[in-house]
Amino acid sequence: MRDYGWELSTAIVLFHEAIARRLGLNAAEHKALGLIVRSGPLPTGTLAPELGVGATAVTAIVDRLVRAGYVRREPDPTDRRRVLLVADQSRAPDLNGIFADLGREMNTFMAGYDEHEMAAIVDYLENTIRVLKAQTAKLAEQP
């Protein structure tokens, strides 16, 4: 029997690696940049649990994003002891075309599912995300 979970995971990782390579980054850096763009400005410490990595790895990721010009560190105006990560909007990559193509293709095949099938798919995805986040956190805690 095919291992669809493994195949899906691999396809998603390779897709994001391809996007990251286009930006001169790796997948973890690309995901961090996405978080900062969507949710920023963010304190550095908030990235570790979101990415499932430790503080040292986050520092290396942020350093690379800063060197690439995608992110800058700024003092937090409400807490001078903290540094915020801010996406440089002038350097923000335009990935609309890539994600527009992906969205169109996904919508085309998803239109073939009825309401009950979509409910099962959504349930599967929500639970997969929940399990993956829990397992990522568990792995990040282990030495």
C-alpha positions in Angstrom: 0.0 0.0 0.0 1.2 3.5 -0.8 2.4 5.7 2.0 0.4 8.8 1.1 1.4 10.7 4.3 5.1 10.3 3.4 4.4 11.3 -0.3 2.4 14.3 0.7 5.0 15.5 3.2 7.8 15.0 0.7 5.9 16.9 -2.0 5.2 19.8 0.3 8.7 20.1 1.6 10.2 19.9 -1.9 7.7 22.6 -3.1 8.8 24.9 -0.3 12.4 24.1 -0.9 12.0 25.1 -4.6 10.4 28.4 -3.5 13.1 29.0 -1.0 15.9 28.3 -3.5 14.3 30.9 -5.8 14.7 33.4 -2.9 18.3 32.3 -2.1 17.1 30.7 1.2 16.4 27.3 2.6 12.9 26.0 3.6 13.2 27.0 7.3 14.3 30.5 6.4 11.5 30.7 3.8 8.9 29.6 6.5 10.4 32.1 9.0 10.1 34.9 6.4 6.5 34.0 5.8 5.7 34.2 9.5 7.4 37.6 9.8 5.7 38.9 6.7 2.2 37.7 7.8 2.4 38.2 11.5 5.2 40.7 12.1 6.8 42.6 13.6 7.7 39.7 15.9 10.1 39.1 18.8 12.7 36.6 17.8 11.6 34.2 20.5 8.2 33.6 18.9 9.8 32.0 15.8 11.3 29.0 17.7 8.0 27.2 18.6 6.4 28.1 15.3 9.3 26.6 13.3 10.0 23.8 15.8 13.6 24.7 16.3 15.7 25.9 19.2 17.0 29.4 20.0 20.4 28.8 18.4 18.8 27.7 15.1 16.4 30.7 15.2 19.3 33.1 15.6 21.1 31.5 12.6 17.8 31.7 10.5 17.3 35.4 11.5 20.9 36.2 10.8 20.6 34.8 7.3 17.3 36.7 6.6 18.9 39.9 7.8 22.0 39.3 5.6 19.7 38.6 2.6 18.0 41.9 3.2 14.5 40.4 3.8 14.3 41.2 7.5 15.7 43.8 9.8 16.0 43.9 13.6 14.4 46.9 15.3 14.1 47.9 19.0 10.6 47.2 20.4 9.1 50.6 21.1 7.1 49.2 24.1 10.0 47.2 25.6 13.6 48.5 24.9 15.0 45.1 26.1 13.4 43.3 23.2 14.2 43.3 19.5 11.5 42.9 16.9 11.9 41.3 13.5 10.4 43.4 10.7 10.1 42.4 7.1 11.5 44.8 4.7 8.5 45.4 2.4 10.7 46.8 -0.4 12.5 43.4 -0.5 9.4 41.2 0.2 9.4 38.5 -2.5 6.4 38.5 -4.9 5.3 34.9 -4.8 1.8 35.6 -6.1 2.3 33.9 -9.4 3.6 30.7 -7.9 0.8 30.5 -5.3 -1.8 31.6 -7.9 -0.8 28.7 -10.1 -0.9 26.3 -7.2 -4.3 27.7 -6.1 -5.8 27.4 -9.5 -4.7 23.8 -9.9 -5.9 22.9 -6.4 -9.3 24.5 -7.0 -9.7 22.7 -10.3 -9.5 19.2 -8.8 -11.2 20.2 -5.5 -14.3 21.3 -7.4 -14.9 17.7 -8.1 -15.6 16.9 -4.4 -19.1 17.2 -2.9 -19.9 18.8 0.5 -19.5 15.6 2.5 -16.2 14.7 0.8 -14.9 18.2 1.5 -15.9 18.0 5.2 -13.9 14.7 5.5 -10.9 16.3 3.7 -11.0 19.4 6.0 -11.3 17.1 9.1 -8.3 15.1 7.9 -6.2 18.3 7.2 -7.1 19.9 10.5 -6.2 16.8 12.4 -3.0 16.3 10.4 -1.9 19.8 11.2 -2.7 19.3 14.9 -0.7 16.0 15.0 2.2 17.4 13.1 2.5 20.5 15.3 2.4 18.3 18.4 5.0 16.0 17.1 7.2 18.9 15.9 7.0 20.4 19.4 7.8 17.0 21.0 10.9 16.6 18.7 12.1 20.1 19.5 12.0 19.3 23.2 14.1 16.2 22.9 18.0 16.5 22.9 
